[in-house]
């Protein structure tokens, strides 16, 4: 494993030193909407288009990215602190050149850091920001006092919901909770849609409600159909874009990715308000 980490460090070092990764939190208002599966397959779709992607499992107590990949991870984020490893040591290699960090268990370590551990964690994250195009955080369902710091610190959020009424209500509540604290860019994905029309209608209704009551726009990103190939892929412990790349869900996630990549990049803020600075400020103010 030391050899693997050394090779990974060598491969990454300096490759994208002039880049600054875009940070994305994939979130949901409630559990059971397929958030982690969407995060994984979206990450793989980005990677298949030549983007350098790191998927970071921060789904507290429910981390399952490695399970969806059918892999047994050697390390998780916990080993970063308990075994004093570097961030490179805990990065796992997935298909399509995707890199990921497994969630493991006992993740409160990430959310309750003393000053020394916080500084170490931020230094490790800074290394990653220089070397990836996208760092995608798979967050736990809903918003907690611990996870809100990461959600507020990222550049933007992708909110996954389903057409189920309770799922939509919880999704709106999450948007409201976050926006009441600060303006945040939200993309919206409707998962398990019965039809494209249903998904589009739901996205439009959600955006109208957020615009009317919260004076904010939600960016409709796309719909993923209710597809038996997704269930089959989960049972086979493979991402559905690999298990059946021609399935309706796989085609839809590619459309979502193309839509996302086709959006114009926002102008850079003139103040020093990058992800790491925001995260440090939010955590130390807790």
MITOR-986183 format. One record per residue (C-alpha): residue in three letters; x, y, z. Coordinates in steps of 0.1 Angstrom, whole numbers, plus 5000, padded with zeros to 4 digits. Each point is the difference from the previous one (the first is absolute). Example, Ala and Ser with C-alpha at 12.3 -4.5 7.8 and 13.67 -1.06 7.14 Angstrom:
('ALA'; (5123; 4955; 5078));
('SER'; (5014; 5034; 4993));
//
This chain:
('UNK'; (5000; 5000; 5000));
('UNK'; (5029; 5023; 5006));
('UNK'; (5011; 4994; 4964));
('UNK'; (4965; 5009; 4987));
('UNK'; (5000; 5032; 5020));
('UNK'; (5034; 5009; 4987));
('UNK'; (4990; 4994; 4964));
('UNK'; (4968; 5020; 5005));
('UNK'; (5020; 5029; 5015));
('UNK'; (5024; 4999; 4971));
('UNK'; (4972; 4999; 4974));
('UNK'; (4981; 5029; 5016));
('UNK'; (5029; 5022; 5009));
('UNK'; (5000; 5031; 4978));
('UNK'; (4976; 4986; 4975));
('UNK'; (4973; 5026; 5007));
('UNK'; (5021; 5024; 5022));
('UNK'; (4985; 5030; 4982));
('UNK'; (4964; 4987; 5005));
('UNK'; (4977; 5006; 5029));
('UNK'; (4974; 4972; 5004));
('UNK'; (4964; 5009; 5000));
('UNK'; (4984; 4986; 5032));
('UNK'; (4965; 4985; 4998));
('UNK'; (4978; 4986; 5028));
('UNK'; (4975; 4974; 4989));
('UNK'; (4971; 5003; 5025));
('UNK'; (4964; 4988; 5006));
('UNK'; (4972; 5010; 5023));
('UNK'; (4994; 4965; 5011));
('UNK'; (5016; 4965; 4997));
('UNK'; (4991; 4974; 4975));
('UNK'; (4999; 5022; 4969));
('UNK'; (5031; 4985; 4984));
('UNK'; (5023; 5029; 5008));
('UNK'; (5032; 4980; 5003));
('UNK'; (4993; 4980; 4969));
('UNK'; (4994; 5033; 4980));
('UNK'; (5032; 5015; 5015));
('UNK'; (5020; 4969; 4990));
('UNK'; (4987; 4997; 4965));
('UNK'; (5002; 5038; 4994));
('UNK'; (5036; 4999; 5011));
('UNK'; (5007; 4971; 4977));
('UNK'; (4983; 5018; 4971));
('UNK'; (5022; 5031; 5006));
('UNK'; (5031; 4978; 5002));
('UNK'; (4991; 4983; 4967));
('UNK'; (5002; 5034; 4984));
('UNK'; (5035; 5005; 5010));
('UNK'; (4994; 5020; 5032));
('UNK'; (5021; 4992; 5031));
('UNK'; (4975; 4992; 5027));
('UNK'; (5002; 4991; 5037));
('UNK'; (4969; 4987; 5016));
('UNK'; (5002; 5005; 5038));
('UNK'; (4975; 4980; 5020));
('UNK'; (4988; 5021; 5029));
('UNK'; (4967; 4982; 5005));
('UNK'; (5001; 4998; 5038));
('UNK'; (4996; 4964; 5013));
('UNK'; (4986; 4989; 4967));
('UNK'; (5029; 5002; 4976));
('UNK'; (4995; 4976; 4972));
('UNK'; (5020; 5012; 4970));
('UNK'; (5024; 4970; 5002));
('UNK'; (4970; 4976; 5004));
('UNK'; (4984; 5014; 4968));
('UNK'; (5033; 4995; 4983));
('UNK'; (5003; 4964; 5012));
('UNK'; (5033; 5008; 5017));
('UNK'; (5015; 4996; 5034));
('UNK'; (5018; 5031; 5009));
('UNK'; (5034; 4998; 5016));
('UNK'; (4996; 5033; 5019));
('UNK'; (4973; 5026; 5007));
('UNK'; (5001; 5036; 5011));
('UNK'; (5003; 4988; 5036));
('UNK'; (5035; 4987; 4993));
('UNK'; (5011; 5035; 4991));
('UNK'; (4998; 5009; 5037));
('UNK'; (5003; 4967; 5019));
('UNK'; (5030; 4987; 4981));
('UNK'; (5014; 5034; 4991));
('UNK'; (5000; 4992; 4962));
('UNK'; (5002; 5026; 4972));
('UNK'; (4970; 5006; 4978));
('UNK'; (5018; 4982; 4972));
('UNK'; (5001; 4968; 5021));
('UNK'; (4963; 4997; 5004));
('UNK'; (4990; 5008; 4963));
('UNK'; (4987; 4969; 4983));
('UNK'; (5000; 4994; 4963));
('UNK'; (4966; 4992; 4983));
('UNK'; (4989; 4994; 4964));
('UNK'; (5005; 5026; 4972));
('UNK'; (5029; 5015; 5020));
('UNK'; (4976; 5012; 5027));
('UNK'; (5017; 5006; 5034));
('UNK'; (4979; 4997; 5031));
('UNK'; (5004; 5001; 5038));
('UNK'; (4978; 4976; 5019));
('UNK'; (4979; 5011; 5029));
('UNK'; (5006; 4972; 5025));
('UNK'; (4984; 5004; 5034));
('UNK'; (5003; 5023; 5030));
('UNK'; (5001; 5031; 4977));
('UNK'; (4994; 5024; 5029));
('UNK'; (5038; 5004; 4999));
('UNK'; (4996; 5021; 4969));
('UNK'; (4973; 5022; 5015));
('UNK'; (5016; 5005; 5035));
('UNK'; (5036; 5010; 4994));
('UNK'; (5022; 5018; 5024));
('UNK'; (5022; 5028; 4986));
('UNK'; (5030; 4977; 4993));
('UNK'; (4979; 4974; 4981));
('UNK'; (4980; 5027; 4982));
('UNK'; (5032; 5016; 4987));
('UNK'; (5014; 4966; 4989));
('UNK'; (4967; 4992; 4982));
('UNK'; (4999; 5033; 4982));
('UNK'; (5036; 4996; 4989));
('UNK'; (4992; 4966; 4986));
('UNK'; (4969; 5014; 4982));
('UNK'; (5021; 5027; 4985));
('UNK'; (5022; 4975; 4983));
('UNK'; (4970; 4985; 4984));
('UNK'; (4986; 5033; 4988));
('UNK'; (5031; 5005; 4979));
('UNK'; (4997; 4966; 4983));
('UNK'; (4964; 4993; 4990));
('UNK'; (4974; 5017; 4978));
('UNK'; (4972; 4989; 5023));
('UNK'; (4998; 4989; 5036));
('UNK'; (4965; 4986; 5006));
('UNK'; (4989; 4996; 5036));
('UNK'; (4973; 4974; 5005));
('UNK'; (4982; 5014; 5031));
('UNK'; (4977; 4983; 5024));
('UNK'; (4962; 5005; 4995));
('UNK'; (4985; 5032; 5014));
('UNK'; (5019; 5027; 5018));
('UNK'; (5017; 4996; 5034));
('UNK'; (5019; 5024; 5022));
('UNK'; (5032; 4982; 4990));
('UNK'; (4995; 4997; 4962));
('UNK'; (4986; 5035; 4994));
('UNK'; (5036; 5014; 5000));
('UNK'; (5010; 4979; 4970));
('UNK'; (4968; 5007; 4982));
('UNK'; (5004; 5038; 5004));
('UNK'; (5037; 4999; 4992));
('UNK'; (4998; 4982; 4966));
('UNK'; (4997; 5019; 4967));
('UNK'; (4966; 4985; 4993));
('UNK'; (4976; 4972; 5009));
('UNK'; (4982; 4974; 4980));
('UNK'; (4967; 4991; 5016));
('UNK'; (4986; 4965; 4993));
('UNK'; (4963; 4993; 5006));
('UNK'; (4973; 4978; 4986));
('UNK'; (4964; 5008; 4990));
('UNK'; (4987; 4986; 5033));
('UNK'; (4982; 5029; 5018));
('UNK'; (5019; 4995; 5033));
('UNK'; (5033; 5000; 4981));
('UNK'; (4990; 5033; 4983));
('UNK'; (4990; 5016; 5033));
('UNK'; (5033; 4990; 5016));
('UNK'; (5019; 5012; 4970));
('UNK'; (4984; 5034; 5002));
('UNK'; (5006; 5001; 5038));
('UNK'; (5037; 4994; 4994));
('UNK'; (5003; 5028; 4974));
('UNK'; (4982; 5023; 5024));
('UNK'; (5022; 4991; 5029));
('UNK'; (5032; 5006; 4980));
('UNK'; (4988; 5032; 4982));
('UNK'; (4990; 5016; 5033));
('UNK'; (5036; 4999; 5010));
('UNK'; (5016; 5011; 4968));
('UNK'; (4994; 5000; 4962));
('UNK'; (5010; 4967; 4985));
('UNK'; (4998; 4986; 4965));
('UNK'; (4977; 4970; 4998));
('UNK'; (4997; 4976; 4971));
('UNK'; (4970; 4977; 5000));
('UNK'; (4999; 4963; 4989));
('UNK'; (4967; 4981; 5000));
('UNK'; (5008; 4963; 5005));
('UNK'; (4976; 4971; 4993));
('UNK'; (4978; 5021; 4978));
('UNK'; (4971; 4981; 4983));
('UNK'; (5004; 5021; 4969));
('UNK'; (5021; 5029; 4988));
('UNK'; (4969; 5022; 5000));
('UNK'; (4994; 4992; 5036));
('UNK'; (5036; 5009; 5009));
('UNK'; (4999; 5033; 4982));
('UNK'; (4967; 5009; 5015));
('UNK'; (5013; 4993; 5035));
('UNK'; (5033; 5020; 4994));
('UNK'; (4979; 5029; 4987));
('UNK'; (4977; 4999; 5030));
('UNK'; (5029; 4999; 5025));
('UNK'; (5018; 5029; 4983));
('UNK'; (4968; 5020; 5000));
('UNK'; (4995; 4994; 5037));
('UNK'; (5036; 5009; 5009));
('UNK'; (4998; 5031; 4978));
('UNK'; (4967; 5011; 5015));
('UNK'; (5007; 4994; 5037));
('UNK'; (5038; 5001; 5003));
('UNK'; (5008; 5024; 4971));
('UNK'; (5026; 4976; 4986));
('UNK'; (5003; 4980; 4968));
('UNK'; (5006; 4962; 5000));
('UNK'; (5018; 4987; 4969));
('UNK'; (4982; 4970; 4984));
('UNK'; (5027; 4975; 4991));
('UNK'; (4980; 4971; 4988));
('UNK'; (4979; 4969; 5007));
('UNK'; (5010; 4964; 5005));
('UNK'; (4973; 4975; 4991));
('UNK'; (4987; 4972; 5023));
('UNK'; (5021; 4973; 4984));
('UNK'; (5002; 4963; 5010));
('UNK'; (5036; 5000; 4987));
('UNK'; (5010; 5022; 5030));
('UNK'; (4986; 4974; 5025));
('UNK'; (5018; 4972; 4981));
('UNK'; (5033; 5020; 5001));
('UNK'; (4997; 5006; 5037));
('UNK'; (4994; 4963; 5006));
('UNK'; (5031; 4993; 4978));
('UNK'; (5019; 5026; 5020));
('UNK'; (5009; 5019; 4968));
('UNK'; (4993; 5036; 4990));
('UNK'; (4971; 5000; 4975));
('UNK'; (5020; 5019; 4974));
('UNK'; (5024; 4971; 4999));
('UNK'; (4975; 4971; 5006));
('UNK'; (4978; 5011; 4972));
('UNK'; (5013; 5031; 4981));
('UNK'; (4971; 5000; 4976));
('UNK'; (4973; 4999; 5027));
('UNK'; (4976; 5029; 5003));
('UNK'; (5016; 5011; 5033));
('UNK'; (5035; 5000; 4985));
('UNK'; (4989; 5020; 4969));
('UNK'; (4982; 5025; 5024));
('UNK'; (5031; 5004; 5023));
('UNK'; (5021; 5008; 4969));
('UNK'; (4974; 5026; 4990));
('UNK'; (5002; 5015; 5035));
('UNK'; (5038; 5001; 4998));
('UNK'; (5000; 5016; 4966));
('UNK'; (4975; 5026; 5012));
('UNK'; (5021; 5007; 5031));
('UNK'; (5032; 5004; 4980));
('UNK'; (4983; 5022; 4975));
('UNK'; (4991; 5026; 5026));
('UNK'; (5021; 5032; 4999));
('UNK'; (5026; 5003; 5027));
('UNK'; (4991; 5028; 5026));
('UNK'; (5024; 5028; 5003));
('UNK'; (5025; 4996; 5028));
('UNK'; (4993; 5019; 5032));
('UNK'; (5025; 5028; 5006));
('UNK'; (5002; 4993; 5038));
('UNK'; (5019; 4972; 5015));
('UNK'; (4970; 4978; 5006));
('UNK'; (5011; 4966; 4987));
('UNK'; (4988; 4966; 5013));
('UNK'; (5027; 4996; 5026));
('UNK'; (4996; 5035; 5014));
('UNK'; (4963; 4996; 5002));
('UNK'; (5003; 4966; 5017));
('UNK'; (5024; 5012; 5026));
('UNK'; (4979; 5030; 5008));
('UNK'; (4968; 4980; 5003));
('UNK'; (5016; 4973; 5021));
('UNK'; (5018; 5024; 5024));
('UNK'; (4968; 5020; 5004));
('UNK'; (4979; 4970; 5011));
//
